[in-house]
Amino acid sequence: MNRTGIFLAAAAVLALIALVVGLPQPRHNVAQPPPDVVKVSPAPAQVSDGSIKMSARLSHPYVGSGRSDLFVTIDLNGVDVPGATRSPVNLALVIDRSGSMSGFKLQQAKMAARQLVSQLKGADRLAIVHYGGDVKSMDGVFCTETNKEKLLRYIDNIWDEGGTNIGAGLTTGRDLLLASMSEFKVNRLVLISDGQPTEGIQDSGGLIEITRGIRGSGISVTSIGVGTDFNEDLMQGIAETGGGAYAFLQDAAQLASIFQKDLNQAATQVAHGVSLTFELPDGMELQEVLGYRLAYKDAKKATIHLPDFSAGMFERVVARVTVNAPGAGQGFDVTALKLDYMDLLQGSQVSSSAKLAAMTTDKADVIWSNRDKDATVYAARAQSAVNTQAAAEALKSGDRERAQKLMKENVFFFEEAAKVAGEGAVAQDKAEQKLWGDNFSNARTDEEVQAASKGAKRKARMDFGLQGSTY
């Protein structure tokens, strides 16, 4: 994700709000239109070549000539598969058993692991890894009734000890999955940790590279942070790079339901190795894909990696593009979109394409009346998520004034978006912003501050559009 601490000055905030909601730009001389202007904006571009349906739209289908910014929104939906039985899974559960997990946390982790075993079927395969300063493991076995008894006994004998060697846990889980992954379409590693790495590879970049290699071998990685002491940026980065999901659980008692959710998602996978590429014609510039790490970018092309998709899963991508529009009355291409993935239902590689184009006009009423209401709200959410991340970091560093200022600016984003989309479209967003502002104000102890910060960053992921891959 783009996690740079962005602290916006008042003038910059107003400029961003104008960008999000399409307020008049001085060079376009756009005035508010009469209420009876006929809307002529195009419908979203839709593609459904395989197991992921793609729908794309522009915040401003009509713009004034010259240089301006607009937002591209891409909605991605995994197809529903009514009545389908879930696929067998090759699963590795990697549990942190360092000293900080002692007591309730480890007890709940073991209880959740036991429940997971009970939900697996004879065609599923499970390996168990637990790590402190060292790593111990049980090789993957098919979950027959006899093997389930062995797995349960192994889980019962996990005890807390040592530091936190996340890297060794990841590589051991990877190796156990690789030994049998040729027999499975779905291969998943689930990492649980309550702390930060203290042994082995300790820098985030090194652990992300390990995860990148794991995903490259065909295994997806889900990361679950428990409590308030873990490095949420690292755990989110592991999930994003690994193509799995991310969860923040303040209470370890929630682990069982998260294990169940991730098992269901993994077992109903419809697409693996998903990537989205923006191809930009001359004069167009991709400024950012909000909330996503760019895997590749040059002057003409940029690519992001997306999580593996399960049946019915939804993710959204919002990007900001600068356009250099020709003279009035001319159409022009903004971006081509290329979605690539391995379709697990078809058993083949799929490449879907769509193109978004806009029209220039010198009529202020046409620009005003054709702003896409939904895209305006999505852009406001994604822009507010940037502030929310920055506010969470400010809170952690002790700058409460800046954190509150950033959250209040988010409310202003939605007030302005309401002028385009209507108050009902953003009422819940405004209520949530107030709730998180109150959470920041009420957080006093270090643990409360850590919990509020981690919860706010989880919310930011949802507002960026990472909805199906955030638990």
N, C-alpha and C positions, 0 to 999 in steps of 0.2 A: 504494500500500500504506500501512498504518498503520506509519510508521517512527519514531514518537516513541520516544525512549530511555526504556525502562521498566525501572527498576531496583527490584526488588521487595524490600521489607523482609520479614523472616522471617514476621511475622504475616500479611502480605498473601499471601505464597507459600502458607502453610497454607490460607488461605481459598480461594485459587484451586484448590488441589489438591482441597479438599472439593467445590468446584464441578464440577471435571472428572469426578471419579470417583463423585460422588454420595454422599459420606460423610454421616453423619447430621447434620442441621441441628438445633440446639437447639430451635427453635420447632416442629419436626415430631416430636421425640421418637422418632426412628426407630432401632430396635434391629436387630442382625443377625438374619436369619430362620433358621428351621430349613432343612436342606438339601433337604427334599422338597416345597417349595412349588411348586405348579403354575404355569407361566408362561402368562399370558394376554395379553401385549402384542401390539398390532397389527403387521401386516407393513408395510414401507415403502410410502408412496404412490408409485405409478409411473405415468408418462405417456409416451406415444410417439406424439404427433400428427404428427410430421414427422421431419426428419433428425437431431434430437437427442432422445435418450431421457433422461428425468429421473426420478430416484428420490430421495425425501426421507424423512427419519426424525427422530425426537426422541430425545435421550439419556434422557429420563424421560417415558415415556408416562403414568405415574401419579405424581402429586405429592400432597403434603399441602396443605390449604387455606392461603390466605394468599399472601404474596409470596415468590418464590424464583426462581432462575435455572436455565435449562436450555439445551441446545445444539440447534441445528437443523443437520443435515447434508444437503446436496444433491449428489448425484452426477450428472454430465452426461456422456453418451457419444455421440459422433458415430456414426451408423449405419455398419456395414460395407457395402461395395459390391463383392461378389465378382465378379471378372472384368472390372470396369469399367476402361476406359482413362482415363488421366489427362487432365484438361482442359488446353487450351492456356493458357499463362500470359503475362501482360504484366508483365515484370520489369525493375526498375531496380536495378542494383548500384552502391552508393555507397561508395567506398573512400577512407579517410583516407590521404593520402600526405604528411602533415606530416613535419617533420624527425625526429620520434621514431619514425617507421615505417621509417627508413632501414635498409638491410642486410637481415637475415634476415626480419623481419616483412613488409616489402614484397615481397620475393621470394616468400614463401609465399602472400601475398595474391594476387599475380599468377598464381602457379601454380594456386591454387584457382580463380581466375576462368577460367583456360584450361580447367580440367577441367569447370567449369560449362558453358562454351560447348559442349564436346563432348557433354554430356548433353542439350542442348536440341534440339528438333525443329523442322522447318520451319514449323509452325503457331505456335510460341512466338516472342515478341518480346522482345528484350533491349536495354536502354539502359545505358550505362556512364558513371558520374560519378566523378571523382576530385577531391579538394579538399585544399588546404593553407590558405594565406591567401586564395587565389583558387579558382575552380572551373572545371574544364574537363570537357567531356562529348562523348559520341558519341550522336547521336540513336538512338532505338530502331529496330531493323531486325528483320525476320523472319529466323529462324536457318536460312536455306538454306545449302548448302555454300559458295556464293560469299560470302555475307555473314559466315559464320563465319570465313573467312580475313581479312576486314576487321576483325572484332572482335578476333581474335588479334593482328593487327598493332598495333591500337590499345592493347591491354593491354600489349604489349611495350614501348611507348613511354611508359609511366607512370613518372615519376621522383619521388623524394622532394624536397620543398621547402616552405618556408613554415610558417605557424602552423596552427591548427585551427579552421576555420570550419564547424562542424557545421550550423548553420542554413542556410547557403547550399547546402551539399550536399543537405540535405533538400528545400529548395524547388526546386532544379534537378531532382532526381529526380522530384519530384511533377509538375512541368510536363511532363517528357518522357513520363510515364505518362499524364497527362491527354490528351495529343495523340492517343492511340490507344485509350483504355480503352473506348470505346463498342463496340469489336469483341470484347471479352473479358468473361467472367464473373469471372475471377480476376485481380486487379491487386495486385502486391506490390512493396514497396520494402525492400531489405536494406541496412542501414547497418552499416559496420564502422569501429571507431575504437579507438585505443590510448591516447587522451589526453583531456584536458579542453578545452572550448572556450576559445580564446585570442583569437579575432577574430570580428567580427560580433556576433550575439546570444550573450551568454555566460551569462546567468542561466538556470537550469533552467526556471523558470516560462515564460519566453518560448519556449524550445525545445519544451516540452510543449504549449504552445498551437499552435505550428506543426504538431506531430504530430496534435493534435486536429482541426485543419482538414483535414489529409491524410486521416485516417480518415473524416471526414465526407463527403469527396468520393468515397468508395468504394474507397480504397486502404488495404491493411493494411501495417504497418511492423514488420519484425523488426530487432532491434539485437544486434550481436555485439561484445562488449568483448574486446580482445586484450591480454595482458600484465597488469601490475599497477598501472598509473598512471591508468587511466580512472576516471571518476566512475560507479560502479556504480549509485548511486541514480538518476542521470539516465538511464543507459542502460536500466535496468529500467522507469523511468517512461515512456520513449519506447515500449518494447515493449507495456506495459500499455495506454497510451493509444492506441497504434496498432493494437491488436488482433492483433498478431503474436506472435513468440516472442522470448525473451531467452536469450543464451548468454554464458558467461564462459569464455574459453580462455586459459589461462596460456601455452600453446604455439601459435604461429601455424600450426604444421604440422597442426593439427586442423581448419583452416578448410575444407579440401576436403570432409570428411565432414559438416560442419555445413551447408555450401552444399547438398550433396546432400539432407540431411534436410529442410531448409527448402523446397527445390524440390518434394520429394515431398509435403510437407504442403500447400503452396500449391496444387499441381496436383490434389490430391484433396479440395479444399474442398467441404463439403456445406452450410455455413451461414455467413452473413456478418451483421455488425451485431447481435451477440448481446447481450441484456441480461436481467438477472434482477431482478424487483421483489418486495419483501416488502410485503404489505398487512396491517396490524395492526389487529385489533379493539380496542375500548375495553378498557383495563386492561393491554394488552400493550405492552412497550417493546423496540425493537431497540437493544441496547447497542453492538454492533460486528459487522462482518463481517471476520473475521480474515484479514489479508493482502491485502485488496482496498480500493481507493479508492472511497468513495461518490460516485457521480455526482449523486445527489439524495437529500435526506432532509427529511421533516417529521414531525410527530407520528404520522402514520398510514401513511406510505409511505417506502420507501427503495429506491434502484435502484443496481445495480452493472453495469458493462460487462464483458463476457467476451471472450476472444479469438475470432477466427474459428475455426470447427471444421472439421477434416478428417475423412475417413472413419476410424473406429476411435479417434479422439482422446478422451482422458479428462481431465476437470477436476473438482475437488471444491470446494465452498463450505461453510465452517463459520461459523455465526453464533451469537452469544449473545443470548438473549432473556430479559427479566424478565417473569414472569407474575404476575398477581394472581388466584389460583385461588379459585373459589367454594367453598361448603361441601361436605363429603364426599358422595360418590355422584353428583356432577354432572359432566357433560362440558362442555368449553369449547374454543373455537377458539383456537389459538396464533398461527397466521399462514396467510395464503393466499400462494401463490407464483405468479408470472406470468413465463413465459419467452417472450421475443419475439425473432424473428430472420427474416432473409430466407433461405428454404429454396432453395438453389441446385439441388437435384434436382427439386423441384416447380415452381420458378420463381415462387413466390408467398410472401407474408408469412405467417408462422405464429405463433400465440399459444397456448401451452400453459399450463394452470392445474392446480394441485394445492392441497389444503388439509390442514393438519396440526392435529389436535385431541388433547387430553389429557383425563384423567379424574382427579378428586380422590378421595382415599380416606383413611380414618383408620387403615388397616391397614398397619403397618410392613412386614410381610412382603411385601405386594403391591408396595409402592414398591420395596423392595430387589430382589425377584426379577425385576422387569420392566425394570430398567435395561438399555438396549440396549448390548451389549458392544462392537459395532463402533463405534457412535457415541461411546462412552466413549474408545476408543483414538484415533479421529479428533480428538476434542476435545483430548486430551492432546498430540497432535502439533501441532495448531494453536497451543495455548497455549505449548508449548515453543518454537515458531518465533518467538514474540514475544521470549522470552528470548534465543534464538540471535542475532537481529538486534541486540538491545541489547548482548550480549556481544561481537559483532563490532565495534560502535562503541567499546566500552570498550577493546578490544585496540588499535584504531587510535589512540586517544587516550593510550595508555600505561598504562592502569589494568588491569594484568594480574590483580590480585587480584579485582576486581569481575567481570572476564570469566570467570575460573575459577569464582567463586561462582555466577554465573548458569548456567553449564553443569552444575554439580553439582546445582543445583535442578531442572534438566530431568530428570536421572536419577531424582530423587525423584518427579516427576510420573508417570513410567512404572512405577516400583515400586508406586505406589498404584493406577494403572490396572490393573496385573496382578492385583490383588485382585478386580477385577470380571471382567476378560476372560481371565485366565489368563496364566501366565508366557510361554507360547509366542507369544502375540499381540504382545508388546512386546520380545521378546528381541533382535531386530535393532535396534530403536530404541535400546535401552540400549547396545548395542555401538557404534552410530554416535555416540551422545553421548560415550562414552569416547574414541573415535577423534578427535573434534573437540576435546575437551578436551586430548588429547595434542598435537594440531596447534597449538593455542594456546600450550601450554607450550614447544614446540620452535621456535616462530617467534622468531628473534632479530634478523635484519637487517630493515631497512625493507621490502625486497622480500618477505621471507617473511611479515612481518606483513600487508602489503597482500594477498598471495595467500591467506593464511588467512582474513582478513576477507571477501574477495570470495567465497571458496568457501563459507564459513559462511552468507552471505546467499543464495547460490544454494540451499543445502540448506534454508534457511528457506522459500524459495518452494515447494519440493517438499512440505515438511511442511504448509504452508498449504493445499495442494491444487492448486497451479499446475503440474501435472505434464506435461500435453501441450504447454504453452507454455514449458517450460524445457528447454533443451538442455544 
